[in-house]
């Protein structure tokens, strides 16, 4: 049966970070008239099957299902949002992507963990893999603190043709939360021609955003052509602006600005304490996004 209500998928591993992801998903569901689907992936291994009898396996899955249902019921009761739950067996990332495709989710909200913690299920590297392979935008949340509002959005700009898609997402959130957009570009070239082109494009984007009734400011930062420094510079700027959201593209078709290509996006996703909305331009979404 065709899904008529847009859905936001939240992978749950019962960690504090996944609970924070759930909290972040609720106001997003409200503004987009969406439901939230909580997903727990039960990773069944040969060792796991050898330790537990069939009856014990059933009891364990039943307990997990009940715990997830209780979490969904509690969240729905206090938020007024429709919250559903689902437990699936399988490999973590593959199952998340499969369920997202089945439900035609419009957004995945995932809490990420420090990459040095081997036991955690959704570490930084795996979260970036999810971002790269997802056919819908992914909101990654690494920080321990979260807000129910969004006042400042950081919007990095480059010279690629995918800029419009990213700008539209930022405008949607800005309008929904009455937030201000801070457009920013990182100059990694000495070419005066490219600098002029970038400045001209930024001014056009800022004008477009302001015409949509959204407050917007812009800035240009300079760094050497090193991805780690680009990511660090952007996140320092985001912190300076007390940002609540960073909107990035994860892959570019052009390298004119040498910007947000691969490792830089991964660095931002894995280190940012501010929620990061990642949009993968290589996918042409099969369904209309809510954002």
C-alpha positions in Angstrom: 0.0 0.0 0.0 1.3 3.5 -0.9 2.5 5.5 2.0 0.5 8.7 2.2 2.2 10.2 5.2 5.8 11.3 4.8 8.1 9.4 7.2 11.3 10.1 9.1 13.4 7.1 9.9 15.3 7.0 13.2 17.7 4.0 13.8 17.6 3.1 17.5 20.3 1.1 19.4 19.0 2.2 22.8 22.1 4.4 23.4 21.9 8.0 24.7 22.8 9.2 21.2 20.0 7.5 19.5 17.6 8.9 22.1 18.9 12.3 21.2 18.3 11.6 17.5 14.7 10.7 18.4 14.2 14.0 20.2 15.6 15.9 17.2 13.2 14.0 14.9 10.0 15.0 16.7 10.0 18.8 15.9 11.1 18.0 12.3 8.1 15.6 12.0 5.8 18.4 13.4 6.8 21.0 10.9 6.7 18.6 7.9 3.5 16.7 9.0 5.4 13.5 9.0 5.4 10.3 11.1 8.5 9.0 12.8 9.5 5.4 12.4 11.9 3.9 15.0 14.0 1.1 13.7 16.1 -1.4 15.7 18.3 -3.8 13.7 18.9 -7.1 15.4 22.1 -8.3 14.0 21.9 -12.1 14.1 25.3 -13.9 13.9 26.2 -17.6 13.9 27.6 -17.1 17.4 24.4 -15.5 18.5 22.4 -18.4 17.1 24.7 -20.9 18.8 24.4 -19.3 22.3 20.6 -18.9 22.4 17.9 -21.5 21.8 15.0 -20.7 19.4 12.8 -20.0 22.4 15.4 -17.7 24.0 15.9 -15.9 20.6 12.2 -15.3 20.4 12.0 -14.0 24.0 14.9 -11.7 23.4 13.4 -10.3 20.2 10.0 -9.9 21.9 11.6 -7.9 24.8 13.4 -5.6 22.3 10.2 -5.1 20.4 8.3 -4.2 23.5 11.0 -1.8 24.6 11.0 -0.1 21.3 7.1 0.1 21.3 7.2 1.7 24.7 9.7 4.3 23.5 7.6 5.1 20.5 4.4 5.3 22.6 6.0 7.6 25.1 7.4 9.9 22.4 4.1 10.1 20.6 2.2 10.8 23.8 4.2 13.9 24.8 4.9 15.2 21.3 1.6 14.7 19.4 3.6 13.1 16.6 2.7 9.7 15.1 5.6 7.4 16.2 5.8 3.8 15.0 8.4 1.1 15.8 10.0 -1.7 13.8 12.5 -4.5 14.6 14.3 -6.2 11.7 17.0 -8.9 11.5 20.0 -8.2 9.3 23.2 -6.2 8.7 23.0 -2.7 10.2 23.6 -0.4 7.3 22.0 -2.6 4.6 18.9 -3.0 6.7 18.5 0.7 7.4 18.8 1.5 3.7 16.4 -1.3 2.8 13.7 -0.1 5.3 14.2 3.5 4.1 13.6 2.4 0.5 10.5 0.4 1.5 9.0 3.2 3.5 10.2 5.8 1.0 11.4 7.9 3.9 12.1 11.5 3.3 14.8 11.9 6.0 16.9 9.7 8.1 17.9 11.0 11.5 20.8 9.2 13.1 22.8 9.6 16.3 26.5 9.0 15.7 29.2 7.9 18.2 32.9 8.5 18.6 34.8 6.5 16.0 37.2 5.2 18.7 34.4 3.3 20.5 34.4 -0.1 18.7 31.3 -1.4 20.5 29.0 1.4 19.4 26.7 0.4 16.5 26.7 3.6 14.5 30.2 5.1 14.5 31.3 8.0 12.5 32.7 6.0 9.6 29.5 3.9 9.3 27.4 7.0 9.6 29.2 8.5 6.6 28.7 5.3 4.6 25.0 5.6 5.4 25.1 9.2 4.2 26.8 8.2 0.9 24.4 5.4 0.1 21.1 6.9 1.3 18.6 8.0 -1.4 17.2 10.6 1.0 18.9 13.3 3.0 20.5 12.2 6.3 20.7 14.3 9.5 23.6 13.1 11.6 23.8 14.1 15.3 27.0 13.7 17.2 26.7 16.4 19.9 25.2 15.6 23.3 23.0 18.8 23.5 20.1 19.5 21.2 17.4 22.1 20.8 13.8 21.9 19.7 14.3 25.1 17.7 16.7 26.2 14.9 17.9 29.8 14.9 21.0 29.8 12.8 21.8 27.6 9.7 25.2 27.4 8.1 25.1 27.0 4.3 28.4 26.3 2.7 28.4 27.4 -1.0 30.6 26.3 -3.9 30.4 26.7 -7.7 28.7 23.4 -8.6 25.3 23.1 -10.2 23.9 21.3 -7.2 23.9 24.5 -5.1 20.2 25.1 -5.8 19.1 21.8 -4.2 21.1 22.5 -1.1 19.8 26.1 -0.8 16.2 24.9 -1.1 16.7 22.6 1.9 18.2 25.4 3.9 15.3 27.7 3.0 12.8 25.1 4.0 14.2 24.8 7.5 14.8 28.5 7.9 11.1 29.2 7.1 9.9 26.5 9.3 11.9 27.6 12.3 12.1 31.3 11.5 15.9 30.9 11.4 18.7 32.9 9.8 20.9 31.4 7.0 24.6 32.2 7.1 26.1 31.4 3.6 29.8 30.8 3.6 32.4 29.9 1.1 36.0 28.7 1.6 38.5 30.0 -0.9 41.2 27.5 -1.7 42.4 29.1 -4.9 44.5 32.1 -5.8 42.6 32.6 -9.1 41.1 36.1 -9.1 38.7 35.0 -11.9 37.3 32.1 -9.8 37.1 34.3 -6.7 35.0 36.9 -8.6 32.8 34.1 -9.9 32.3 32.7 -6.4 31.5 36.2 -5.0 29.0 36.8 -7.8 27.3 33.5 -7.2 27.1 34.1 -3.4 25.4 37.5 -3.9 22.9 35.9 -6.2 22.1 33.1 -3.8 21.8 35.6 -0.9 19.4 37.7 -2.9 17.3 34.7 -3.7 17.2 33.6 -0.1 16.2 37.1 1.1 13.5 37.2 -1.6 12.0 34.1 0.0 11.6 36.1 3.2 14.5 34.6 5.0 17.2 36.6 6.8 20.6 35.9 5.3 24.2 36.9 5.7 27.4 35.8 3.9 31.1 35.5 4.4 34.2 34.2 2.6 36.9 32.3 4.5 40.4 31.5 3.2 42.4 28.3 3.9 45.1 26.3 2.2 43.9 23.5 -0.1 43.8 20.9 2.7 40.5 19.2 3.4 41.0 18.9 7.2 41.6 22.6 7.4 38.5 23.4 5.3 36.3 21.3 7.6 37.9 22.8 10.7 37.4 26.3 9.4 33.8 25.7 8.6 33.0 24.2 12.0 34.8 27.0 13.8 32.7 29.5 11.8 29.5 27.5 12.7 30.4 27.6 16.3 31.1 31.3 16.2 27.6 31.9 14.7 26.0 29.6 17.4 24.7 27.4 14.5 22.0 24.8 15.0 22.4 23.1 11.7 25.0 22.7 8.9 23.7 21.8 5.4 26.2 20.1 3.1 26.5 18.2 -0.1 28.5 15.0 0.2 29.7 14.7 -3.4 30.4 17.2 -6.1 30.6 16.8 -9.9 33.2 19.7 -10.2 36.2 20.7 -8.2 36.3 24.4 -9.1 36.4 25.4 -5.5 38.2 22.3 -4.3 35.5 22.1 -1.7 33.5 19.5 0.2 34.8 16.7 -1.8 34.8 13.3 -0.1 37.1 13.5 2.9 36.0 17.1 3.8 32.4 16.0 4.0 33.4 12.9 6.0 35.4 15.1 8.4 32.5 17.5 9.0 30.0 14.6 9.5 32.3 12.7 12.0 33.5 15.7 14.0 30.7 18.3 14.1 29.0 18.7 17.4 26.3 20.6 15.5 23.7 18.5 13.6 24.7 18.1 9.9 22.1 17.6 7.1 23.8 15.8 4.2 22.4 15.7 0.7 23.8 13.3 -1.8 23.4 14.9 -5.3 24.2 11.6 -7.1 20.7 10.4 -6.3 17.7 11.8 -8.1 15.1 11.1 -5.5 12.3 8.8 -6.5 9.8 10.6 -4.2 9.3 14.2 -3.2 11.3 15.2 -0.2 9.7 16.9 2.7 12.7 19.2 3.0 
